[in-house]
Amino acid sequence: MNKQTYQSEAGALLSGFRRAMILALSIVLSLTLAACGGGSVDTNLNGDLQLAITDAEEDFLSYQISLNSVSLKKTNGTLIEVMPVSTEIDFVQYQDLSELFAVLSVPAGFYTSIVMHLDYSNANIVIQNESGESFVATAVNQDGEPLTQISVELSLGAGEVIHISPFKTAQLTLDLDLAASNTIESYEPAIVSVEPFMIGTTFLDSDREHRVRGLLSAVNNDEQHITLNIRPMRLKHGQFGSLRVDVDAHTHYEVNGTEFEGEAGLAALAELEINTPVVAYGSPSEEADSRYLATRIHAGDSVAWSEEDVLKGTITARSDNTITIKGAVIEPEDGTAHFRQTVTLNVSDETSVSGYRLGDATISTLSIGQQVLALGNFDSTNNQFDAQHVRMKLNRIVGEVTQALPLELDLSHINRRPVDIFDFSGTGSTELEDADPLNYQIETGALDTSSIESGEWVQVRGYPTEFGMAPMDFTALSILDPDFSSHPAKLHSRWNDTGTNNVVVNEGALELNDDTARMKLHLRGIPGSIALELNVERIANNGAPGRFAILDRGHGIHVYRNFDDFTSALARYLAEGQEVLHL
């Protein structure tokens, strides 16, 4: 194996003999706590708390469990419940964004730890292997027993105490990492061992896209903002607080299936009735950290939880108006989301299509590799979904360059699914011109491709060419061509209970015993089969900011603000005779 040293910008996981340790970082629960009121600090005052959820791991097609509660613990041990209702969440649906769950009133004070209560009793966990085959998995604990309810406590590090007062807005991000929390033990039978792991930071992740769902409360044309009464996760009832969402001239809208931009879209929102369903996507506003600036807003019949069934997935085959989705998530109008191995999506001339070139889309635009969100009616008996409206989503393809100019790829994955599950029949204007995944042709337009060379791996974001119109096969909006040695990476390594010197702290770096480890290195945008050729023997600090944590089994998770504090704490654990079992 090739030996590689990766500089650490993130964290890792550690476990031990009598008590186990785990180190890691990276679903992001983003909590923003904003105190309200005035005058001197009074512990009877309340503050506002914003709760959001995100992230996923590519091995999982579905990871649906119940999040029963989230609590904050004061310095005196008092627990404050900050989640108004238990809800089932499919964490895989939060791959690139965080969802605002609630804005709640929280007593002022100092909070030093967070407790999450998870319920796996009715978990729906679906995993995929390298070839894209999917399996419904059983979740077990570290002793191989089926999981039911489990609690996770996170102790914030020094300087990370959450201080809620009337004079400032406090923020907290909780990140429950599926890669760090789960190990796929086998596919047949499908078994996943689970030890939930999360990390916390006292700021909101501004690099992520944020989503808030709710009911329209007000539209302010003069000040360019709307107000939503929050209704997360397609929940129809409950008190979750309200949020102001700012807009600007660049905000895109889809209102009752019609697309707008800027002032025209805000005017269309103003015509809607109060309590119309709305979903807003964006990021924290630069003017105020308790607000959001929306880049996209969907409203009315364009909202996926308005009064219709919902299908989410990627098109894997098409014949006329019959479309195949392998690995689909169905959200019934009156039920809980569930995974389906294969669903037939039926479209017609009556089906509206949006999400591509601001209104310039029809059912002909829907081609192989297109990620969709469809609204309509699902027939569970026949596994048929009749679409009234389909929204096209941005797609990500990954492949090895076979030709730099014009750009052609040997495709590996489309929207995180292996290319082997896709049937490209009918994509070309003739059968001979059907898209060829071995030489997939990319329309790059004005994008700079001068640095791309044959043999490199690249990620491309964009849309597949209209069905029946290839070549070209795909229109690129952006291309990521990072140097191979600097790919963002995730490392997942386990050792057995009898191992010794699995991880050693030497001159401020972690040295790994890779001879006895079950090690998996995931390089973003690179297939797992390629990363298997690499191994990691050392993790060093490159000075970049990060968050680092140790799970001391039975004693909770402890967070450190910098790598040096982290390695010093780890060295103390190792000196006490503990051993790292999981990183």
C-alpha positions as CSV (number, residue, x, y, z in Angstrom):
1,M,0.0,0.0,0.0
2,N,1.1,3.5,-0.6
3,K,1.8,5.4,2.7
4,Q,0.3,8.8,2.8
5,T,0.4,11.5,5.5
6,Y,-2.6,13.7,5.7
7,Q,-2.5,17.0,7.6
8,S,-5.4,17.2,10.1
9,E,-7.9,20.1,9.8
10,A,-10.7,18.2,11.5
11,G,-10.9,15.5,14.1
12,A,-10.8,11.8,14.7
13,L,-12.4,9.1,16.9
14,L,-10.8,7.1,19.8
15,S,-12.0,4.1,22.0
16,G,-10.4,2.1,24.9
17,F,-10.4,-1.1,27.1
18,R,-12.2,-0.4,30.4
19,R,-13.5,2.8,29.1
20,A,-13.4,3.5,25.4
21,M,-12.3,6.6,23.7
22,I,-13.4,8.0,20.3
23,L,-12.1,11.1,18.4
24,A,-14.0,12.6,15.4
25,L,-15.7,15.4,13.8
26,S,-18.2,15.9,11.6
27,I,-25.6,15.6,10.8
28,V,-25.2,19.1,11.9
29,L,-27.6,20.3,14.4
30,S,-27.1,24.1,14.3
31,L,-28.4,25.8,17.3
32,T,-28.4,29.6,17.5
33,L,-29.3,31.0,20.9
34,A,-30.3,34.6,21.0
35,A,-31.2,36.2,24.3
36,C,-33.9,38.8,24.4
37,G,-34.9,41.5,26.9
38,G,-33.0,44.4,28.3
39,G,-31.4,45.7,31.5
40,S,-29.2,43.7,33.8
41,V,-28.7,40.0,33.4
42,D,-31.6,38.0,35.0
43,T,-31.7,34.3,35.1
44,N,-35.5,34.5,34.7
45,L,-35.0,36.0,31.3
46,N,-35.3,33.8,28.2
47,G,-33.3,33.7,25.0
48,D,-34.1,32.3,21.5
49,L,-32.7,29.1,20.2
50,Q,-32.5,28.0,16.6
51,L,-32.2,24.3,16.0
52,A,-31.1,22.8,12.6
53,I,-30.0,19.4,11.2
54,T,-27.7,18.3,8.3
55,D,-25.1,15.9,6.8
56,A,-24.8,12.3,5.6
57,E,-22.4,9.5,4.6
58,E,-22.3,8.1,1.1
59,D,-22.5,4.5,2.2
60,F,-26.0,5.1,3.4
61,L,-29.1,5.4,1.1
62,S,-31.4,5.9,4.1
63,Y,-30.8,6.5,7.8
64,Q,-34.1,7.1,9.3
65,I,-34.3,7.2,13.1
66,S,-36.3,9.1,15.7
67,L,-34.8,12.1,17.4
68,N,-36.7,12.1,20.7
69,S,-35.2,15.1,22.4
70,V,-32.3,17.6,22.6
71,S,-31.4,19.1,26.0
72,L,-28.9,21.7,27.2
73,K,-27.3,21.2,30.6
74,K,-26.5,24.2,32.8
75,T,-23.3,24.4,34.9
76,N,-25.5,23.3,38.0
77,G,-26.6,20.2,36.2
78,T,-30.1,21.4,35.3
79,L,-31.4,20.1,32.0
80,I,-33.4,22.4,29.7
81,E,-35.4,20.7,26.9
82,V,-34.9,22.5,23.6
83,M,-36.9,20.3,21.2
84,P,-40.7,20.7,21.2
85,V,-41.6,17.3,19.7
86,S,-40.1,14.0,18.8
87,T,-39.7,13.4,15.1
88,E,-38.5,10.8,12.6
89,I,-35.6,12.1,10.5
90,D,-33.9,10.5,7.5
91,F,-30.4,12.0,7.9
92,V,-29.3,11.1,4.4
93,Q,-31.7,13.7,3.1
94,Y,-29.5,16.4,4.7
95,Q,-26.4,15.8,2.7
96,D,-25.5,19.4,1.8
97,L,-27.6,21.5,4.0
98,S,-28.9,22.1,7.5
99,E,-32.5,22.4,8.4
100,L,-33.8,24.9,10.9
101,F,-35.9,22.9,13.4
102,A,-37.1,25.5,15.8
103,V,-36.7,28.9,17.3
104,L,-37.4,28.4,21.0
105,S,-37.3,30.4,24.2
106,V,-34.5,29.2,26.5
107,P,-33.7,30.5,30.0
108,A,-30.6,32.7,30.3
109,G,-27.5,31.2,31.9
110,F,-24.4,29.2,31.2
111,Y,-24.6,25.8,29.5
112,T,-21.7,23.4,29.4
113,S,-23.1,20.3,27.7
114,I,-25.7,19.0,25.3
115,V,-27.7,15.7,25.5
116,M,-29.4,14.0,22.5
117,H,-31.8,11.1,22.9
118,L,-32.0,8.9,19.8
119,D,-34.5,6.0,19.2
120,Y,-33.5,3.1,16.8
121,S,-36.5,0.9,17.6
122,N,-38.1,1.5,14.2
123,A,-35.0,2.5,12.3
124,N,-34.9,2.3,8.5
125,I,-31.2,2.0,7.6
126,V,-30.3,1.2,4.0
127,I,-26.7,0.7,2.9
128,Q,-25.1,0.3,-0.5
129,N,-22.0,-1.6,-1.6
130,E,-19.4,-0.6,-4.2
131,S,-21.6,-1.8,-7.1
132,G,-24.7,0.0,-5.9
133,E,-26.6,-2.9,-4.5
134,S,-28.7,-1.9,-1.5
135,F,-29.5,-3.7,1.7
136,V,-31.8,-3.0,4.6
137,A,-29.6,-3.1,7.7
138,T,-30.0,-3.9,11.3
139,A,-28.5,-1.5,13.8
140,V,-26.6,-3.1,16.7
141,N,-24.6,-1.8,19.7
142,Q,-21.0,-2.5,20.4
143,D,-22.0,-5.9,21.9
144,G,-23.9,-6.9,18.8
145,E,-27.3,-6.4,20.4
146,P,-30.2,-4.7,18.5
147,L,-30.3,-1.0,19.3
148,T,-33.4,0.7,20.9
149,Q,-33.0,4.0,22.7
150,I,-29.7,5.6,23.3
151,S,-28.4,8.9,24.7
152,V,-25.3,10.9,23.8
153,E,-23.8,13.6,25.9
154,L,-21.4,16.2,24.6
155,S,-19.3,18.3,27.0
156,L,-18.1,21.6,25.5
157,G,-14.5,22.4,25.9
158,A,-12.8,25.2,27.7
159,G,-14.0,28.6,26.4
160,E,-16.9,26.9,24.6
161,V,-19.5,27.5,27.4
162,I,-22.8,28.7,25.9
163,H,-23.7,32.0,27.6
164,I,-27.2,33.2,26.9
165,S,-27.8,36.7,28.0
166,P,-30.1,39.6,26.9
167,F,-27.1,41.4,25.2
168,K,-25.8,38.9,22.7
169,T,-26.7,36.1,20.3
170,A,-25.1,32.8,21.2
171,Q,-24.7,30.0,18.6
172,L,-24.1,26.3,18.8
173,T,-23.6,23.7,16.0
174,L,-24.0,20.1,16.9
175,D,-22.6,17.7,14.3
176,L,-23.7,14.0,14.5
177,D,-21.3,12.2,12.1
178,L,-22.7,9.1,10.4
179,A,-19.3,8.0,9.3
180,A,-17.9,8.3,12.8
181,S,-21.0,6.8,14.4
182,N,-21.5,3.8,12.2
183,T,-19.5,0.8,11.0
184,I,-20.8,-1.5,8.3
185,E,-20.0,-4.9,9.6
186,S,-21.5,-6.9,6.7
187,Y,-23.9,-6.7,3.8
188,E,-25.4,-10.2,3.9
189,P,-26.7,-10.1,6.5
190,A,-26.7,-6.3,6.5
191,I,-25.5,-5.2,9.9
192,V,-24.3,-1.8,11.1
193,S,-22.7,-1.3,14.5
194,V,-23.6,2.1,16.0
195,E,-21.9,4.3,18.6
196,P,-23.4,7.8,18.1
197,F,-20.8,10.5,18.0
198,M,-21.2,14.2,17.8
199,I,-19.1,17.3,18.2
200,G,-20.1,20.9,19.0
201,T,-19.0,24.4,18.1
202,T,-20.3,27.7,19.3
203,F,-20.9,29.2,15.9
204,L,-23.2,28.6,13.0
205,D,-21.7,27.0,9.9
206,S,-21.8,29.7,7.3
207,D,-20.4,27.5,4.6
208,R,-23.5,25.3,4.5
209,E,-26.7,26.0,2.8
210,H,-29.6,26.3,5.3
211,R,-33.2,25.4,4.8
212,V,-36.2,26.6,6.8
213,R,-39.8,25.3,6.2
214,G,-42.9,27.0,7.5
215,L,-46.1,28.8,7.0
216,L,-46.2,32.3,5.6
217,S,-46.9,34.9,8.3
218,A,-46.0,38.2,6.6
219,V,-44.4,39.8,3.5
220,N,-42.6,43.1,3.8
221,N,-42.0,44.5,0.3
222,D,-40.4,47.7,1.5
223,E,-37.8,46.1,3.8
224,Q,-37.4,43.0,1.5
225,H,-38.1,40.2,4.0
226,I,-40.8,37.6,4.9
227,T,-41.7,36.0,8.2
228,L,-42.3,32.3,8.6
229,N,-43.9,30.3,11.4
230,I,-41.6,27.3,11.4
231,R,-42.9,23.8,10.6
232,P,-39.9,21.5,10.2
233,M,-39.6,18.0,8.7
234,R,-43.1,18.3,7.0
235,L,-44.7,18.5,10.4
236,K,-48.1,20.1,10.2
237,H,-48.7,21.0,13.9
238,G,-46.8,22.3,16.9
239,Q,-45.2,25.5,18.1
240,F,-41.7,25.9,16.7
241,G,-41.3,29.7,16.7
242,S,-41.0,32.2,13.9
243,L,-38.1,33.5,11.7
244,R,-37.4,36.5,9.6
245,V,-36.0,35.6,6.2
246,D,-34.4,38.4,4.1
247,V,-34.4,38.5,0.3
248,D,-32.7,40.5,-2.4
249,A,-32.7,41.1,-6.1
250,H,-30.9,37.8,-6.7
251,T,-33.4,35.6,-4.8
252,H,-35.1,33.0,-7.0
253,Y,-38.7,32.0,-6.4
254,E,-41.0,29.2,-7.4
255,V,-44.6,30.0,-6.5
256,N,-47.3,27.5,-7.4
257,G,-45.1,26.0,-10.1
258,T,-44.1,29.4,-11.7
259,E,-40.6,30.7,-11.5
260,F,-39.6,34.3,-10.7
261,E,-36.6,36.3,-9.7
262,G,-36.1,39.4,-7.5
263,E,-39.0,41.8,-6.9
264,A,-41.4,39.9,-9.1
265,G,-41.1,36.8,-6.8
266,L,-41.6,38.8,-3.7
267,A,-44.7,40.4,-5.2
268,A,-46.0,36.9,-6.0
269,L,-45.5,35.8,-2.4
270,A,-47.4,38.9,-1.2
271,E,-50.4,37.6,-3.2
272,L,-50.5,34.4,-1.3
273,E,-52.8,33.8,1.7
274,I,-51.4,33.7,5.2
275,N,-50.3,30.2,6.3
276,T,-49.4,29.2,2.8
277,P,-46.5,26.6,3.0
278,V,-43.0,28.1,2.2
279,V,-39.5,26.6,2.0
280,A,-36.6,29.0,2.0
281,Y,-32.9,28.1,1.2
282,G,-30.0,30.4,2.0
283,S,-27.4,31.3,4.6
284,P,-27.0,33.5,7.7
285,S,-27.5,37.1,6.9
286,E,-24.4,39.3,7.0
287,E,-26.4,42.1,8.6
288,A,-27.7,40.1,11.6
289,D,-26.6,36.6,12.8
290,S,-30.1,35.7,13.8
291,R,-31.5,36.2,10.3
292,Y,-31.3,34.3,7.0
293,L,-30.7,35.6,3.5
294,A,-32.7,33.5,1.1
295,T,-31.2,32.5,-2.3
296,R,-34.3,30.4,-3.2
297,I,-37.9,30.3,-2.0
298,H,-40.6,27.8,-2.9
299,A,-44.2,28.5,-2.0
300,G,-47.7,27.1,-2.3
301,D,-48.1,24.1,-4.6
302,S,-44.3,24.1,-5.2
303,V,-43.7,23.0,-1.6
304,A,-43.0,19.3,-1.2
305,W,-45.2,18.9,1.9
306,S,-48.2,20.9,0.8
307,E,-50.9,18.3,0.2
308,E,-49.3,15.7,-2.1
309,D,-47.0,12.7,-1.9
310,V,-43.3,13.3,-2.6
311,L,-40.7,11.3,-4.4
312,K,-37.0,12.0,-4.1
313,G,-34.3,10.2,-6.2
314,T,-32.2,10.1,-9.3
315,I,-33.4,8.9,-12.7
316,T,-31.6,5.6,-13.6
317,A,-33.6,4.7,-16.8
318,R,-36.3,6.0,-19.1
319,S,-38.6,4.7,-21.8
320,D,-40.9,7.3,-23.3
321,N,-42.8,8.8,-20.3
322,T,-42.0,5.9,-17.9
323,I,-39.0,6.8,-15.7
324,T,-37.2,4.5,-13.3
325,I,-35.8,5.6,-10.0
326,K,-33.6,3.2,-8.1
327,G,-33.1,4.0,-4.5
328,A,-36.1,6.4,-4.0
329,V,-37.4,8.1,-0.9
330,I,-41.2,8.3,-0.7
331,E,-42.8,10.8,1.7
332,P,-46.6,10.2,1.7
333,E,-48.8,13.2,2.3
334,D,-50.1,11.7,5.6
335,G,-47.2,9.5,6.7
336,T,-43.5,9.0,7.4
337,A,-40.8,8.9,4.7
338,H,-39.6,5.5,3.7
339,F,-37.1,4.0,1.2
340,R,-38.0,2.0,-1.9
341,Q,-35.5,0.0,-3.9
342,T,-37.2,0.9,-7.2
343,V,-40.1,3.2,-8.1
344,T,-41.7,3.9,-11.5
345,L,-42.2,7.6,-12.1
346,N,-44.9,8.4,-14.6
347,V,-44.9,11.8,-16.4
348,S,-47.2,13.2,-19.0
349,D,-47.8,16.4,-21.0
350,E,-49.7,17.6,-18.0
351,T,-46.7,17.3,-15.7
352,S,-45.0,20.6,-15.1
353,V,-41.2,20.8,-14.7
354,S,-39.1,23.4,-12.9
355,G,-35.6,24.1,-11.6
356,Y,-33.7,24.5,-14.9
357,R,-33.0,27.7,-16.7
358,L,-35.8,29.6,-14.9
359,G,-38.8,28.1,-16.5
360,D,-37.3,26.6,-19.7
361,A,-37.9,22.9,-18.8
362,T,-40.4,20.2,-19.9
363,I,-40.7,16.5,-19.3
364,S,-38.2,16.1,-22.3
365,T,-35.6,17.7,-20.1
366,L,-35.7,14.8,-17.6
367,S,-32.8,12.5,-18.6
368,I,-30.6,9.8,-17.0
369,G,-28.7,11.0,-14.0
370,Q,-31.1,13.8,-13.2
371,Q,-31.9,14.2,-9.5
372,V,-35.6,15.0,-9.0
373,L,-38.1,15.9,-6.4
374,A,-41.6,15.0,-7.7
375,L,-45.0,15.9,-6.3
376,G,-48.0,13.8,-7.1
377,N,-49.7,10.5,-6.1
378,F,-48.0,7.3,-5.0
379,D,-49.7,3.9,-5.6
380,S,-47.8,1.7,-3.1
381,T,-49.6,-1.4,-4.4
382,N,-48.1,-1.1,-7.9
383,N,-45.1,1.0,-6.8
384,Q,-46.1,3.7,-9.3
385,F,-45.8,7.5,-8.8
386,D,-47.9,9.7,-11.0
387,A,-46.2,13.1,-11.1
388,Q,-48.1,16.4,-11.3
389,H,-44.9,18.5,-10.9
390,V,-41.2,17.6,-11.0
391,R,-38.4,19.9,-9.8
392,M,-35.0,19.3,-11.2
393,K,-32.1,19.5,-8.8
394,L,-28.4,20.2,-9.4
395,N,-26.4,17.1,-10.1
396,R,-22.9,16.0,-9.2
397,I,-20.9,13.5,-11.3
398,V,-17.5,12.1,-10.6
399,G,-15.1,10.5,-13.0
400,E,-11.6,10.0,-14.4
401,V,-10.7,12.3,-17.3
402,T,-10.3,10.3,-20.6
403,Q,-9.9,13.5,-22.7
404,A,-9.3,17.0,-21.6
405,L,-10.5,19.0,-24.6
406,P,-13.4,18.6,-25.2
407,L,-13.8,17.2,-21.7
408,E,-14.8,13.5,-21.5
409,L,-15.0,11.3,-18.4
410,D,-14.9,7.7,-17.5
411,L,-17.9,8.0,-15.1
412,S,-17.7,6.5,-11.6
413,H,-20.6,8.0,-9.7
414,I,-23.7,10.1,-10.3
415,N,-25.2,11.8,-7.3
416,R,-23.3,9.4,-5.0
417,R,-24.6,6.3,-6.8
418,P,-22.3,4.0,-8.8
419,V,-22.7,4.4,-12.5
420,D,-23.4,0.7,-13.0
421,I,-27.0,1.1,-11.9
422,F,-27.7,3.6,-14.7
423,D,-29.1,2.6,-18.2
424,F,-28.3,5.3,-20.7
425,S,-30.5,3.8,-23.5
426,G,-32.5,6.5,-25.3
427,T,-30.3,9.5,-24.2
428,G,-28.9,10.0,-27.7
429,S,-30.5,11.3,-30.9
430,T,-29.7,7.8,-32.3
431,E,-28.8,4.6,-30.5
432,L,-25.2,5.0,-31.6
433,E,-25.2,8.4,-29.9
434,D,-26.5,7.3,-26.5
435,A,-24.4,8.6,-23.7
436,D,-21.4,6.3,-23.0
437,P,-20.3,6.3,-19.3
438,L,-16.8,5.3,-20.4
439,N,-16.5,8.4,-22.5
440,Y,-19.1,10.8,-21.1
441,Q,-19.0,14.1,-23.0
442,I,-19.2,17.3,-21.0
443,E,-20.2,20.7,-22.4
444,T,-18.0,23.1,-20.5
445,G,-18.9,26.4,-22.2
446,A,-16.8,29.2,-20.9
447,L,-15.5,27.3,-17.9
448,D,-11.7,27.2,-17.6
449,T,-10.4,23.7,-18.3
450,S,-6.8,24.5,-19.0
451,S,-5.5,22.8,-15.9
452,I,-7.3,19.5,-16.5
453,E,-5.3,16.6,-17.7
454,S,-6.1,13.0,-18.7
455,G,-6.0,10.5,-15.9
456,E,-7.2,13.1,-13.3
457,W,-10.3,12.7,-11.2
458,V,-12.8,15.5,-11.3
459,Q,-16.2,16.5,-9.9
460,V,-18.6,18.2,-12.2
461,R,-21.9,19.9,-11.2
462,G,-24.6,20.6,-13.7
463,Y,-27.4,18.9,-15.7
464,P,-27.6,16.0,-18.1
465,T,-28.6,16.8,-21.7
466,E,-32.2,16.6,-22.6
467,F,-33.4,13.0,-23.1
468,G,-32.8,11.9,-26.7
469,M,-30.6,14.8,-27.6
470,A,-27.0,13.6,-26.8
471,P,-24.3,14.4,-27.6
472,M,-23.1,16.4,-25.6
473,D,-24.1,14.3,-22.5
474,F,-23.9,16.8,-19.7
475,T,-23.8,20.6,-19.3
476,A,-21.3,21.7,-16.6
477,L,-21.9,24.7,-14.4
478,S,-18.8,24.1,-12.3
479,I,-15.8,21.8,-12.3
480,L,-13.7,20.8,-9.2
481,D,-10.2,19.7,-10.1
482,P,-8.3,19.6,-6.9
483,D,-4.8,18.3,-6.6
484,F,-4.9,14.6,-5.7
485,S,-2.7,15.0,-2.6
486,S,-5.0,17.7,-1.1
487,H,-8.4,16.2,-1.5
488,P,-10.6,16.8,1.6
489,A,-10.6,13.4,3.3
490,K,-12.4,11.3,5.9
491,L,-10.5,8.5,7.7
492,H,-12.3,5.7,9.6
493,S,-10.2,3.2,11.4
494,R,-11.0,0.4,13.9
495,W,-8.8,-1.9,16.0
496,N,-9.8,-5.0,18.0
497,D,-10.1,-5.0,21.8
498,T,-6.8,-6.9,22.2
499,G,-4.7,-4.4,20.3
500,T,-2.0,-2.3,21.9
501,N,-0.3,0.9,20.7
502,N,-3.0,1.4,18.1
503,V,-2.5,5.2,18.3
504,V,0.6,6.9,19.7
505,V,1.1,10.6,20.3
506,N,4.6,11.5,19.0
507,E,5.9,15.1,18.7
508,G,2.3,16.4,18.7
509,A,1.1,14.1,15.9
510,L,-0.9,10.9,15.9
511,E,0.9,7.8,14.7
512,L,-1.4,5.0,13.6
513,N,-0.7,1.2,13.7
514,D,-2.1,0.5,10.3
515,D,-0.9,-3.1,10.3
516,T,-3.8,-4.2,12.6
517,A,-6.4,-1.6,11.6
518,R,-9.6,-1.9,9.6
519,M,-9.0,1.3,7.8
520,K,-11.2,3.2,5.2
521,L,-10.0,6.5,3.7
522,H,-12.6,8.5,1.8
523,L,-11.4,11.2,-0.5
524,R,-14.1,13.6,-1.5
525,G,-14.9,13.0,-5.2
526,I,-12.8,9.9,-5.5
527,P,-14.4,6.4,-5.6
528,G,-13.8,4.2,-2.6
529,S,-12.0,1.6,-4.7
530,I,-9.3,4.1,-5.5
531,A,-8.9,5.3,-2.0
532,L,-8.4,1.6,-0.9
533,E,-5.0,1.8,-2.5
534,L,-4.0,4.4,0.1
535,N,-3.2,4.1,3.7
536,V,-2.6,6.5,6.6
537,E,0.1,6.2,9.1
538,R,0.3,9.7,10.6
539,I,-2.1,12.6,11.3
540,A,-0.4,15.9,11.9
541,N,-1.5,19.4,12.6
542,N,-1.2,22.0,9.8
543,G,-2.3,24.9,12.0
544,A,-5.7,25.3,10.5
545,P,-8.6,25.9,12.9
546,G,-10.7,22.8,13.8
547,R,-12.6,21.0,16.5
548,F,-11.4,17.8,18.1
549,A,-13.1,15.4,20.4
550,I,-12.6,12.2,22.5
551,L,-15.4,9.8,23.4
552,D,-14.6,8.3,26.8
553,R,-17.1,5.4,26.9
554,G,-19.4,5.9,29.9
555,H,-18.1,9.4,30.5
556,G,-19.3,11.2,27.4
557,I,-17.7,13.2,24.6
558,H,-15.1,16.0,25.4
559,V,-14.4,18.7,22.8
560,Y,-11.1,20.6,22.4
561,R,-10.6,23.8,20.5
562,N,-7.1,23.1,19.1
563,F,-5.1,20.1,18.1
564,D,-2.4,20.5,20.8
565,D,-5.0,20.4,23.6
566,F,-6.5,17.4,21.9
567,T,-3.3,15.4,21.6
568,S,-2.3,16.4,25.2
569,A,-5.6,15.0,26.5
570,L,-5.2,11.9,24.4
571,A,-1.7,11.3,25.8
572,R,-3.1,11.5,29.3
573,Y,-5.7,8.8,28.5
574,L,-3.0,6.6,27.0
575,A,-0.7,7.1,30.0
576,E,-3.6,5.8,32.2
577,G,-3.5,2.5,30.3
578,Q,-6.5,3.1,27.9
579,E,-6.2,2.2,24.3
580,V,-7.7,3.7,21.2
581,L,-10.2,1.3,19.4
582,H,-11.9,3.6,16.9
583,L,-10.6,6.6,15.0
